[in-house]
Amino acid sequence: MRNVTVLLLAAALGSACGTRPPVNVSNSNGIGPFRGLRAIPRQLAFTCVVPGCDTTLVVKVQSTVNRRVAIKRVTLSRENNAEYTLTPSIMMPAIIGAASEFSIDVKYAPMSAPAADDLRIVVDYTDASPDEADPDRIEPAKLEIPLVRRLVGEPSLDVQPRTLTFGLVRQGETKTLPVVARNVGFGNISLAVDELDAGHPWVSVALPTGVALVPDAGVQVPVTFKPTTRGYYQGAVLLGSTTPAVGQVEFEVEGTSFIDGVIALEPEERAIDFGDVPRRQRRSITVQAANLGGNPLFISSVTVRDMSMNVRASLPNAAMSATLDPLKRLPITLDLDASQPGLIDATLVIASTDATRPTLEIPIRGTVTEPRLEVTPTMIAWGNTPLGWQVPKQLELKNVGFGPLTISRITFVGGTSNLFTLKNVPALPMRLATGGRGSIEVEFRADAMTSFSGSLSIESDDPVQQIIEVPLTAAGVSCMAGCTVANAMPSCMNGQCGIASCNMGYFNTDGMASNGCECQETGGDPSSFCSMGVYKGVLRDTSGGTAQHQGMLPESGDVDWIRFYAEDASNFLSDDFDVRINLNTTDPSIEMCVYRKGGTSHDSSCYMQGETCGIRSYRRDGSIGTEDGADFDIKIYRRTNAAPTCTTYTVSMSNG
């Protein structure tokens, strides 16, 4: 407590002796303790902010120190602002006495829409004493007085009319029509029209300058149409404002430099598309026949060419013909009576007095939908199946109708043996396009020696047959009674039906006995030894020699070797030698290695030189003056751990 008393006493003595205690210096506009100038009021607020207003407000600038203050200048924070006029009550620069004041008259006469940036009066001042060492002098500073515009309401830009029709304006001539841009907002916020996108070189707009629109005020904006070629134009002109939050508005311009009547169809002259229409339903589409020329156009007939007789066309009031004035439209109604399923292939035909195109033909497209589900086979019979076998059968699902077909459920009917199971069922609902196919597998497991039956139910949105049932029959029998395997010698070792051996040229690639030896080798099987591989002879570069081999790798670890000699014949100032080897197959695991041994004559030995592996394409080009002839050995193999398949491959070889 004693320390506090001493501090308070020292502060009191210091005040009595004329020593000024330290003070905080903050904003010099009257907020908190300060030394310098302050403004009364702290800001000036103008409520009349539209063009034509003329308001003068006064702010007092007071000194808060017992010293003389030098006022260096009074300015605006943004130069060249003609809307504000500052008139200080004393001439600048000036010196004011201790604790004295002066005033500033601020006149605001807006000439356009208010700008978005802030504006302030800035008073630059400093201590008037010439003694720089004076410890009591005040530091140079600025007094800032905000100028606030009381903006109330919301501006909004509108333009009328929304369509300017210039009619016929001949090539090279000019025609001008006005639109009126108007501020349809409320309050006291004005806006200026000063953004433009005319949209086309034929169109120009003369924007007003220095015009601010108060609410309910408008200004005429001249729009000029000047076609430079023969043609028709229809497009939008965009007007906008830099006043914040005011969106763009658009109006349409239409004009033509075609003198005679010109036929057109709107929307654009593409195919008229009915889309998918279910059978026995009706649908109508209305299009517009337009005269894009500057003189009347006579339409003599509107018909539809349609072999199915599904589509008809009609004019208003069942008229047979019509006359179209310049730049006018006439509705044409197309009615579809979807009586027969199938693709719509029709044509709208408009005959008119258009000299260039007297007959306008527009394709009519669409689909009268009636999806139909076809299931193949219509029943599945496994027959006698040896005990222990699991035999899958494939069921194909096809949309043989028109329009998309949705299959919603695939289930077994109640009472079906649980030895029938579904395999590879796609995610449901399954959607099939016209002609689309899908498949599932039904597997039977022979666990007992008796007969089994059941049914598979397939539900879809086929309007004729929503549910199709596929009967299933099978019988489990002993190995001796039912062991028959395709392309192989059967075996009943330990009572299990299996394959003793495959017939010549056949292979049990998938390892299953139920479908026998399913792979048949195409042609002769090349040896797995290089020196005993299939030799394709000599491929001469000068004659463009070619060769081809098709094979298969039906067993795990199977390798095929193919060989040829590429001859490099003599050429003068050129070399035809160009060896290319390409492997083609849909099995992604099959690759090749190519080995090259240079020499002038074929050698039956394999040296495994110049190896290039893991490829499907190989090329070796020749060089002038060098012997490029060589033996080429090709090894066809399947990548490690890849399962064998019955997929064939083709190797193409060429030279030159």
C-alpha positions, 0 to 999 in steps of 0.5 A: 500500500505504501508504494501506491501512495507514493505513486499517487503523491508523485503524480499530484506533485508533478501536476502542481509543478506544471509537469504534464503526465503522459497521455494516450494518443489515438484517432485525432477525431475526438475518440479518446484522449488526444492532442491535436485537432478534432471535428464536430460532427465527426462525419458529414452525412448527405441525404440528397444523393441524386443528380440535381441535388445541391447540399452544403454542410458545415464541419467545425475543426477545433484545436485541443491543445494550448499551443498554436497549430499550423494548418497546412492544407484541406483536401479530399482523399480522392482528387479531381472530384467535381461533385464536392466543393470545400470552402474553409473559413480561413485561407490555407495554409493557416495558423490557429491559436491555442484551443481555437477553431475554424469551419469548412463548408462542404457542398455536394452536388452529385452529377451521376450515380454514386461511386462505390469508394469511400471519400474523406476530408483530410486536414494536414496539420503540425505544431506552429513552433519553429523550435524543433527541440521543444518537448511539448510540440505536437507531431505532424498528423492528419484529421480525417472527416468521412463524407457519407452518402445516405443511400436508401433503397435499391436501384434496378435497370429495365429496358423497353421494349424487349424486342426491336424489329427493324424489318427489311434493311437493305445491304449497306443501308442503316436504320435506327430505333430507340429503346428506353433504359429506366431505373425501376428501383426505389429510394434515392440511389441512381444508376448509370447505363455504361456497360454494353454487349451488342452481340453482332457487328451489324448492331451498334448502340449509342450509350448515353454519357454522364447520365444518372437515372434516379428511380422512375427516370429513363433515357432513350438509347439509340440502336442501329442495325446495319447489315453488311451482307445479305442475311438475317439476324436475331440476337440479344443486346446486353445493357448493364451498369457499374452501380453495385448489385445492378444486374444486366438486362437484355433486349432482342434485335431482329432484322433482315437484308433478304428482300424476297421471302425466305422460309425457315423453321424454328427452332433450328432446322435440325431433326424434330425429335419426339424422343421415346413415346410408349406405344398407344400414347399420343404426343404433340410438338409445335414448331414455327415456320418463319419468314426471314425475308423482307416481303411476304411469303406464301406457304402452299402446303405442309405435309408429312412423308411417313410410311408408318402413318404415325405422324401428321402435321397441321396449320392453325384452324386446319388451314391448307395454306397460309401467307407469312408477312416479313419476319412473322411466324406461323405455328405448325403442330406435329401429332404423333399417334404411337400405334406401331412400335419402332423407330420414327423415320418421317419428314416434314415437307413445307412448300413455299414461294421461297425462290432459293428453297421452294421445298423445305424438308426437316427430318422427324425422329423418335421411337415408339417404345415397347420393350420385349424380353427374350430369354434364351433358352426357354428352358434349361435341362441338365440331363443326367449329371454325375454325382459331385459335378457342379454344372453351370448353364448360361441364360441370355436376356435380350431386349428384342423390342424398342426402347429401354427394358428394365429387369427388376427381379430374378428369383427362383419360384417357390419349390425349386430345389436348392441345388439350383443356384444363380451365378454372375447375376448383374446388379438389379434393376438391369437396364437393356437398350434396344437390342441390348443383351445380358446374361446370368448363369444357373448352376446345378450341383449333383448331390444325390441320385434323383431327379430335380426340378424348379423354375426361374422367374424373371420380372421386367417392364415388358408390357406384354409379358411382365414375368417369364418363367424358365423351367429347370430340370436335372437328374443326379446319377452315378458316374457309370450311368452318366459320365460322358465328357466332351472331346475326351476319354471319361474316367470314374476313378473313386466314383467321380466322373473325370477326364482320363485324357483329351482327344487329339488337338483338345485341351481341358483349359479351365480344369473342369470335367463337366464341360470336357476338353473345351479348347481346340488348338487351331492348326498345328501346335508349335514346339516349346523348343526354339530350334523346333519352332514353326519356320516361316521361311525367308522374308525378302525386303525387296519383295515385301515378304510377309507371313502370319501364324495363328495359335493358342496357349491353352495350358498353363506354361505353354510356349510357342516358337515361331521363326523366320529369316529376314533377307537384306538384298542389295540396293543402290543408294537405298535400303528396303530392309524393314522388319515388323512383328505384331502380336494381336490377341484379346487375351491381355496376359499373352506377350512375346519375346523377339530374338535377333541374330545377324548373318547372311544365311539362315542358321537353325540353331537358337542363340537367344541374342538381341532379346526384346521381351514383354512386347506386342509390337517390334520393328527393326529398320535397315541402314544403307551400306550395312548387311542387316539380314538376320534370323528372328526367333519369336517366343509367344508366352503368357505372363507368370500366374496368368490363367490359361484361356482358349483365346487365340493369338495372331502373329504378323511378320513382314520385311520391306 
